[in-house]
Amino acid sequence: AQSVSQHNHHVILSEAASLELGCNYSYGGTVNLFWYVQYPGQHLQLLLKYFSGDPLVKGIKGFEAEFIKSKFSFNLRKPSVQWSDTAEYFCAVNARTYKYIFGTGTRLKVLA
Amino acid sequence: KAGVTQTPRYLIKTRGQQVTLSCSPISGHRSVSWYQQTPGQGLQFLFEYFSETQRNKGNFPGRFSGRQFSNSRSEMNVSTLELGDSALYLCASSRQGTGDTQYFGPGTRLTVL
């Protein structure tokens, strides 16, 4: 069965620190990959997505993610976090079916 | 363009009751998916509808059911509520549902007492 693992459940960083959140999935075929973010009191919104092509994708608010097919990974990065990045981040996989599999989420807290 | 709307936003029920949640997708979106979000579990897929047909279903008991209408609006029903059903229920819409970006609504917070 397909699954998505987010290894970091809680991350605390100071402003200006670099961020990398891990995401690994289990599926051998072609996948579409997503990172969603849920800010406090707001609904889930798309940060970035990978469908094909350049494995380094850039999203909103300075976020980027790299798809490494050999490692089944799609890690999220940001060179310098801000207090406003405090949120919960979800990785999701769609294996060209009608079902999206989400990870359990990573709660990021950025200290001002 | 209006986003995904869900009603009601908050609901309190007691064990044994049933509940119906509603979702209106973005105009032009024909796929609607439902998720249950609980702390520590992330988003658990319930089911997906496209053109009034359920195309995929998650691993939830038969107490959880849904339907989609010809205007793409969708409802989700939970019968015989249990305490463990307390969660945020999210609806997401997309154009085709296969690999598209999903757009989420604000969710319905269900509390079962």
Interface residues (C-beta under 8 A of the other chain):
Chain A: Q6 N32 F34 Y36 Q42 H43 L44 Q45 L46 K49 F51 F90 A92 N94 R96 T97 Y98 K99 Y100 I101 F102 G103 T104 G105
Chain B: S31 S33 Y35 G40 Q41 G42 L43 Q44 F45 E48 F50 R55 N56 G58 L90 A92 G97 T98 G99 T101 Q102 Y103 F104 G105 P106 G107
